[in-house]
Amino acid sequence: MGLEKVDLRHITRHTDKVQTKVWIVDRYGSERVEWLVLGAPQIRFFENKKTWWLSAYMNQGATDFEEDSAYALRLPLIGVTFDGVEYGATRLVAWVDPAGLDEFHVPASSDYDPTKHPDTVMCTKCKKPHPIVPEDFYVPPRDKALFKKVRGQRVIIHIGPVWDEDEDE
Protein backbone atom coordinates (compact mmCIF):
# COMPACT_ATOMS: atom_id res chain seq x y z
CA MET A 1 0.00 0.00 0.00
CA GLY A 2 3.03 2.24 0.19
CA LEU A 3 2.26 3.79 3.58
CA GLU A 4 4.88 4.81 6.09
CA LYS A 5 4.17 3.83 9.69
CA VAL A 6 3.62 7.04 11.65
CA ASP A 7 4.41 6.83 15.37
CA LEU A 8 3.00 9.83 17.23
CA ARG A 9 3.52 8.58 20.77
CA HIS A 10 6.22 11.21 21.34
CA ILE A 11 3.65 14.02 20.92
CA THR A 12 0.38 12.47 22.18
CA ARG A 13 -1.05 12.26 25.68
CA HIS A 14 -0.97 9.36 28.14
CA THR A 15 1.34 7.07 26.19
CA ASP A 16 2.39 5.44 29.45
CA LYS A 17 -1.18 4.19 29.94
CA VAL A 18 -2.89 3.89 26.54
CA GLN A 19 -1.74 2.78 23.13
CA THR A 20 -3.80 3.21 20.00
CA LYS A 21 -2.93 1.51 16.72
CA VAL A 22 -4.59 2.01 13.36
CA TRP A 23 -4.17 -0.50 10.55
CA ILE A 24 -5.20 0.04 6.94
CA VAL A 25 -6.88 -3.06 5.49
CA ASP A 26 -6.80 -3.83 1.78
CA ARG A 27 -10.14 -4.12 0.01
CA TYR A 28 -10.05 -7.91 0.12
CA GLY A 29 -9.30 -8.03 3.84
CA SER A 30 -6.25 -10.19 3.26
CA GLU A 31 -3.56 -7.64 4.14
CA ARG A 32 -3.36 -5.08 6.89
CA VAL A 33 -0.63 -2.51 7.30
CA GLU A 34 0.13 -0.79 10.58
CA TRP A 35 -0.26 2.90 9.85
CA LEU A 36 -0.67 5.00 13.01
CA VAL A 37 0.50 4.56 16.60
CA LEU A 38 -0.47 7.06 19.28
CA GLY A 39 -1.43 7.49 22.92
CA ALA A 40 -4.92 8.23 24.24
CA PRO A 41 -7.46 9.00 21.48
CA GLN A 42 -10.87 10.60 21.28
CA ILE A 43 -13.54 9.24 18.98
CA ARG A 44 -16.43 11.62 18.38
CA PHE A 45 -19.50 11.56 16.16
CA PHE A 46 -20.69 14.79 14.52
CA GLU A 47 -24.40 14.48 13.76
CA ASN A 48 -24.53 17.52 11.48
CA LYS A 49 -21.73 16.14 9.27
CA LYS A 50 -22.58 12.43 9.69
CA THR A 51 -18.91 11.75 10.27
CA TRP A 52 -16.66 10.62 13.08
CA TRP A 53 -13.22 11.87 14.11
CA LEU A 54 -10.42 9.84 15.56
CA SER A 55 -8.23 12.46 17.17
CA ALA A 56 -5.52 12.85 19.77
CA TYR A 57 -4.35 15.91 21.63
CA MET A 58 -0.73 16.90 21.86
CA ASN A 59 1.09 16.36 25.14
CA GLN A 60 3.09 18.94 27.14
CA GLY A 61 -0.02 21.14 27.30
CA ALA A 62 0.56 22.39 23.75
CA THR A 63 -2.05 24.93 22.65
CA ASP A 64 -2.75 27.49 19.99
CA PHE A 65 -2.63 31.21 20.76
CA GLU A 66 -6.20 31.06 22.17
CA GLU A 67 -5.09 28.40 24.69
CA ASP A 68 -7.09 25.64 22.95
CA SER A 69 -5.38 22.23 23.10
CA ALA A 70 -3.51 21.45 19.90
CA TYR A 71 -4.17 18.21 18.00
CA ALA A 72 -1.52 15.67 17.05
CA LEU A 73 -3.93 14.28 14.44
CA ARG A 74 -7.55 14.36 13.32
CA LEU A 75 -8.74 11.54 11.07
CA PRO A 76 -12.30 11.71 9.61
CA LEU A 77 -14.10 8.36 9.60
CA ILE A 78 -17.41 6.89 8.48
CA GLY A 79 -19.16 3.62 9.32
CA VAL A 80 -17.53 3.19 12.74
CA THR A 81 -18.53 -0.11 14.32
CA PHE A 82 -17.58 -1.90 17.51
CA ASP A 83 -15.71 -5.13 16.73
CA GLY A 84 -14.96 -6.45 20.20
CA VAL A 85 -12.86 -6.29 23.34
CA GLU A 86 -9.86 -8.54 23.80
CA TYR A 87 -7.39 -8.47 26.71
CA GLY A 88 -8.77 -5.11 27.83
CA ALA A 89 -8.41 -3.54 24.38
CA THR A 90 -11.29 -2.22 22.29
CA ARG A 91 -11.32 -2.90 18.56
CA LEU A 92 -13.27 -0.74 16.11
CA VAL A 93 -13.67 -1.00 12.35
CA ALA A 94 -14.28 2.06 10.19
CA TRP A 95 -13.50 3.65 6.83
CA VAL A 96 -11.52 6.82 6.14
CA ASP A 97 -14.18 9.30 5.05
CA PRO A 98 -13.68 9.64 1.27
CA ALA A 99 -15.27 13.11 1.41
CA GLY A 100 -13.23 14.16 4.45
CA LEU A 101 -10.31 16.07 2.93
CA ASP A 102 -11.24 19.28 4.78
CA GLU A 103 -11.03 17.46 8.13
CA PHE A 104 -8.05 15.24 7.29
CA HIS A 105 -5.16 16.37 9.49
CA VAL A 106 -2.82 13.38 9.78
CA PRO A 107 0.96 13.73 9.74
CA ALA A 108 2.71 11.72 7.02
CA SER A 109 5.81 11.16 9.14
CA SER A 110 6.80 10.26 12.69
CA ASP A 111 8.99 13.39 12.67
CA TYR A 112 5.96 15.68 13.02
CA ASP A 113 6.28 17.86 16.13
CA PRO A 114 5.08 21.48 15.95
CA THR A 115 6.53 22.20 19.40
CA LYS A 116 9.93 22.14 17.66
CA HIS A 117 8.81 24.72 15.07
CA PRO A 118 10.91 27.93 15.24
CA ASP A 119 7.73 30.03 15.74
CA THR A 120 6.58 28.01 18.78
CA VAL A 121 6.78 30.06 21.99
CA MET A 122 6.34 29.21 25.66
CA CYS A 123 3.29 30.62 27.41
CA THR A 124 4.29 32.69 30.41
CA LYS A 125 0.76 33.76 31.45
CA CYS A 126 -0.27 30.35 32.83
CA LYS A 127 0.86 28.86 36.15
CA LYS A 128 2.48 25.99 34.27
CA PRO A 129 4.47 27.05 31.18
CA HIS A 130 3.45 25.25 27.98
CA PRO A 131 4.21 25.52 24.27
CA ILE A 132 2.01 27.66 22.02
CA VAL A 133 2.32 26.29 18.50
CA PRO A 134 2.00 28.50 15.40
CA GLU A 135 -1.56 29.10 14.20
CA ASP A 136 -1.17 26.80 11.17
CA PHE A 137 -0.21 23.90 13.48
CA TYR A 138 -3.26 23.78 15.79
CA VAL A 139 -3.96 20.67 13.72
CA PRO A 140 -1.40 19.10 11.39
CA PRO A 141 -1.43 20.59 7.89
CA ARG A 142 -3.56 18.76 5.32
CA ASP A 143 -1.62 16.29 3.23
CA LYS A 144 -3.59 15.77 0.01
CA ALA A 145 -1.22 13.07 -1.28
CA LEU A 146 -1.61 11.02 1.91
CA PHE A 147 -5.38 11.55 1.86
CA LYS A 148 -5.55 10.21 -1.71
CA LYS A 149 -3.74 7.04 -0.58
CA VAL A 150 -6.08 6.33 2.33
CA ARG A 151 -9.48 7.82 1.46
CA GLY A 152 -12.23 5.22 1.51
CA GLN A 153 -9.89 2.59 2.99
CA ARG A 154 -11.08 0.30 5.77
CA VAL A 155 -9.22 0.71 9.06
CA ILE A 156 -8.99 -1.32 12.24
CA ILE A 157 -8.53 0.77 15.38
CA HIS A 158 -7.14 -0.94 18.48
CA ILE A 159 -7.26 1.03 21.76
CA GLY A 160 -5.84 -0.62 24.84
CA PRO A 161 -3.59 -0.51 27.83
CA VAL A 162 0.16 -0.31 27.53
CA TRP A 163 1.65 -3.68 28.41
CA ASP A 164 5.07 -4.27 29.86
CA GLU A 165 7.29 -5.52 27.02
CA ASP A 166 8.59 -8.35 29.24
CA GLU A 167 5.13 -9.70 30.11
CA ASP A 168 4.11 -13.03 28.65
CA GLU A 169 0.69 -13.15 27.06
Secondary structure, DSSP 8 states (H G I E B T S, - for coil): -----EE-TTTBTTTTTEEEEEEEE-TTSS-EEEEEEESS-EEEEETTTTEEEEEEEBSTT-B-TTS-B-EEEEEEEEEEEEEEEETTEEEEEEEE-TT-GGG-B--SSTT--GGGSTT-EE--SSSS--EE--GGGSS----HHHHHHHTT-EEEEEEEE---TT---
